[in-house]
Amino acid sequence: MNPQTPRQKKIAALLQEELANLLLGAIRAEGVVNLLVSITKVTVTSDLSQAKVHLSVFPSKVAPLHLEALRQNSAQLRHDLSQRLRHQLRRVPALSFYLDDSLDYVDQIDKALTRADNPIQKQPSKPSKNP
């Protein structure tokens, strides 16, 4: 994977901030409660035509449903972004959405460490070598 240029990083940060604002506004407008959507990472291709948006949804049980809704409405989101960013970008990249399950992974590790059969605390003791 090629490292991102400063321009790609700036555009990714701008997209991340504006997408978060758009999604927050949409969630508030719909009156949805007990839903947290967080844009964890945005990467932009070198030609600035595609953007991969990684997001985390809590509760994770409803994540696939919301991910599919975002994918279906990606054209409208892109249009809304173009209206907001018309003075910063000529073209808004095409958006593709992916679930970021790193928080679930961290939660699984945390649960494994707090269980009674913690694999780290119950390591077999090594026999001591006395000369």
C-alpha positions as a Markdown table, in Angstrom:
| # | Residue | x | y | z |
|---|---|---|---|---|
| 1 | Met | 0.0 | 0.0 | 0.0 |
| 2 | Asn | 1.4 | 3.4 | -1.0 |
| 3 | Pro | 1.6 | 6.0 | 1.8 |
| 4 | Gln | -0.9 | 8.8 | 1.5 |
| 5 | Thr | 0.2 | 12.2 | 0.3 |
| 6 | Pro | -0.6 | 15.3 | 2.4 |
| 7 | Arg | -3.4 | 16.2 | -0.1 |
| 8 | Gln | -5.0 | 12.8 | 0.4 |
| 9 | Lys | -4.8 | 13.1 | 4.1 |
| 10 | Lys | -6.3 | 16.6 | 4.1 |
| 11 | Ile | -9.2 | 15.5 | 1.9 |
| 12 | Ala | -9.7 | 12.3 | 4.0 |
| 13 | Ala | -9.9 | 14.4 | 7.2 |
| 14 | Leu | -12.3 | 16.9 | 5.6 |
| 15 | Leu | -14.6 | 14.1 | 4.4 |
| 16 | Gln | -14.5 | 12.4 | 7.8 |
| 17 | Glu | -15.5 | 15.6 | 9.6 |
| 18 | Glu | -18.3 | 16.5 | 7.2 |
| 19 | Leu | -19.7 | 13.0 | 6.9 |
| 20 | Ala | -19.8 | 12.8 | 10.7 |
| 21 | Asn | -21.7 | 16.1 | 10.8 |
| 22 | Leu | -24.1 | 14.9 | 8.1 |
| 23 | Leu | -24.8 | 11.5 | 9.8 |
| 24 | Leu | -25.3 | 13.2 | 13.2 |
| 25 | Gly | -27.7 | 15.7 | 11.7 |
| 26 | Ala | -29.7 | 12.9 | 10.0 |
| 27 | Ile | -29.9 | 10.8 | 13.1 |
| 28 | Arg | -31.1 | 13.8 | 15.1 |
| 29 | Ala | -33.6 | 14.8 | 12.4 |
| 30 | Glu | -35.1 | 11.3 | 12.5 |
| 31 | Gly | -35.3 | 11.2 | 16.2 |
| 32 | Val | -33.4 | 8.0 | 16.5 |
| 33 | Val | -32.3 | 7.2 | 20.1 |
| 34 | Asn | -29.7 | 4.7 | 21.3 |
| 35 | Leu | -27.7 | 4.8 | 18.1 |
| 36 | Leu | -24.1 | 5.8 | 17.8 |
| 37 | Val | -22.4 | 6.0 | 14.4 |
| 38 | Ser | -18.8 | 7.0 | 14.3 |
| 39 | Ile | -16.6 | 7.5 | 11.3 |
| 40 | Thr | -13.3 | 5.8 | 12.3 |
| 41 | Lys | -11.3 | 6.2 | 9.2 |
| 42 | Val | -11.4 | 7.6 | 5.7 |
| 43 | Thr | -8.9 | 6.7 | 3.0 |
| 44 | Val | -8.8 | 8.4 | -0.4 |
| 45 | Thr | -7.2 | 6.9 | -3.5 |
| 46 | Ser | -4.3 | 8.6 | -5.2 |
| 47 | Asp | -6.5 | 10.0 | -8.0 |
| 48 | Leu | -9.0 | 11.3 | -5.4 |
| 49 | Ser | -11.9 | 9.5 | -7.2 |
| 50 | Gln | -12.7 | 6.9 | -4.5 |
| 51 | Ala | -13.0 | 7.2 | -0.7 |
| 52 | Lys | -13.3 | 4.2 | 1.6 |
| 53 | Val | -15.3 | 5.2 | 4.7 |
| 54 | His | -14.9 | 2.9 | 7.8 |
| 55 | Leu | -17.5 | 3.3 | 10.4 |
| 56 | Ser | -18.4 | 1.9 | 13.7 |
| 57 | Val | -22.0 | 1.5 | 14.8 |
| 58 | Phe | -23.2 | 0.9 | 18.3 |
| 59 | Pro | -25.1 | -1.3 | 19.1 |
| 60 | Ser | -23.4 | -3.6 | 16.8 |
| 61 | Lys | -26.5 | -5.8 | 16.3 |
| 62 | Val | -28.0 | -3.2 | 14.0 |
| 63 | Ala | -24.8 | -2.3 | 12.2 |
| 64 | Pro | -25.5 | -4.4 | 9.0 |
| 65 | Leu | -28.9 | -2.7 | 8.7 |
| 66 | His | -27.4 | 0.8 | 8.9 |
| 67 | Leu | -24.5 | -0.1 | 6.7 |
| 68 | Glu | -26.8 | -1.2 | 3.9 |
| 69 | Ala | -28.9 | 2.0 | 4.3 |
| 70 | Leu | -25.7 | 4.1 | 3.9 |
| 71 | Arg | -24.7 | 2.1 | 0.9 |
| 72 | Gln | -28.1 | 2.6 | -0.7 |
| 73 | Asn | -28.0 | 6.4 | 0.0 |
| 74 | Ser | -24.3 | 6.9 | -0.9 |
| 75 | Ala | -25.3 | 9.0 | -4.0 |
| 76 | Gln | -27.4 | 11.4 | -1.8 |
| 77 | Leu | -24.6 | 11.6 | 0.8 |
| 78 | Arg | -22.1 | 12.4 | -2.0 |
| 79 | His | -24.4 | 15.1 | -3.3 |
| 80 | Asp | -24.9 | 16.6 | 0.2 |
| 81 | Leu | -21.1 | 16.5 | 0.7 |
| 82 | Ser | -20.6 | 18.3 | -2.6 |
| 83 | Gln | -23.0 | 21.1 | -1.5 |
| 84 | Arg | -21.1 | 21.5 | 1.8 |
| 85 | Leu | -17.6 | 21.3 | 0.2 |
| 86 | Arg | -18.2 | 23.2 | -3.0 |
| 87 | His | -15.6 | 25.8 | -2.1 |
| 88 | Gln | -13.0 | 23.3 | -1.0 |
| 89 | Leu | -13.3 | 20.4 | -3.6 |
| 90 | Arg | -14.1 | 20.4 | -7.3 |
| 91 | Arg | -15.3 | 16.8 | -7.1 |
| 92 | Val | -16.3 | 14.7 | -4.2 |
| 93 | Pro | -15.0 | 11.1 | -4.4 |
| 94 | Ala | -17.3 | 8.2 | -4.7 |
| 95 | Leu | -18.0 | 6.8 | -1.3 |
| 96 | Ser | -17.8 | 3.1 | -0.3 |
| 97 | Phe | -18.7 | 2.1 | 3.3 |
| 98 | Tyr | -17.2 | -0.6 | 5.4 |
| 99 | Leu | -17.9 | -1.7 | 9.0 |
| 100 | Asp | -15.0 | -1.2 | 11.4 |
| 101 | Asp | -15.3 | -4.0 | 13.9 |
| 102 | Ser | -12.2 | -3.1 | 15.9 |
| 103 | Leu | -14.3 | -2.1 | 18.9 |
| 104 | Asp | -15.9 | -5.5 | 19.0 |
| 105 | Tyr | -12.5 | -7.1 | 18.8 |
| 106 | Val | -11.3 | -5.0 | 21.7 |
| 107 | Asp | -14.4 | -5.9 | 23.7 |
| 108 | Gln | -13.8 | -9.6 | 23.1 |
| 109 | Ile | -10.2 | -9.3 | 24.3 |
| 110 | Asp | -11.4 | -7.4 | 27.4 |
| 111 | Lys | -14.0 | -10.1 | 28.2 |
| 112 | Ala | -11.4 | -12.8 | 27.8 |
| 113 | Leu | -9.1 | -11.1 | 30.2 |
| 114 | Thr | -11.8 | -10.6 | 32.8 |
| 115 | Arg | -13.1 | -14.2 | 32.8 |
| 116 | Ala | -12.2 | -16.6 | 35.5 |
| 117 | Asp | -10.1 | -18.7 | 33.1 |
| 118 | Asn | -7.9 | -15.8 | 32.1 |
| 119 | Pro | -5.2 | -17.3 | 29.8 |
| 120 | Ile | -2.5 | -14.8 | 30.9 |
| 121 | Gln | -2.9 | -15.3 | 34.6 |
| 122 | Lys | -3.1 | -19.1 | 34.4 |
| 123 | Gln | 0.2 | -19.7 | 32.6 |
| 124 | Pro | 1.8 | -23.0 | 33.5 |
| 125 | Ser | 4.7 | -22.6 | 35.8 |
| 126 | Lys | 8.0 | -23.6 | 34.5 |
| 127 | Pro | 10.1 | -26.0 | 36.5 |
| 128 | Ser | 12.9 | -24.3 | 38.3 |
| 129 | Lys | 16.4 | -25.4 | 37.4 |
| 130 | Asn | 18.5 | -25.9 | 40.5 |
| 131 | Pro | 22.2 | -26.6 | 39.9 |
